[in-house]
Amino acid sequence: MEKRLLDRMEEIDDANKKRMVAFGKRITAVRLDTSSTKSQVAAIKTGMTGMRQTSNAISTAVSRGAVAMRGLTTAVELRVDVRGPASDGAAVSAPSTAAALFEAPRLAPWTKQMVVRS
């Protein structure tokens, strides 16, 4: 009977060792999943940083375009008077031209008129 008890205790010990090994493998898998998730989060943060930098670059380009447009309207306000040699091509103020630009809204040729029907 002692032999059977000893054999049974050895079987139980072996089974416990196998369970501990399986448990250790599961913990290792969970750790690997955790580190994989952390690396994915880091990759997402890097992507978001790139998107923010791109957005800032676009914003800068738009604001520089607005400054250029203001310069263009200023250039339209001041036109070159080429009436004769006495003026030597000097820039003179032409308020009528600038006023004509802003008096009535004009439509670009590629736009369509929107009709609202009720």
GITAKA-V312997 format. One record per helix or strand. SS is the DSSP state (2 for helix, 1 for strand). FROM is the first residue (numbers start at 0). TO is the last residue. If there is no record, write none. Layout:
ss: (SS SS)
from: (FROM FROM)
to: (TO TO)
//
This chain:
ss: (2 1 1 2)
from: (1 77 90 94)
to: (76 79 92 102)
//
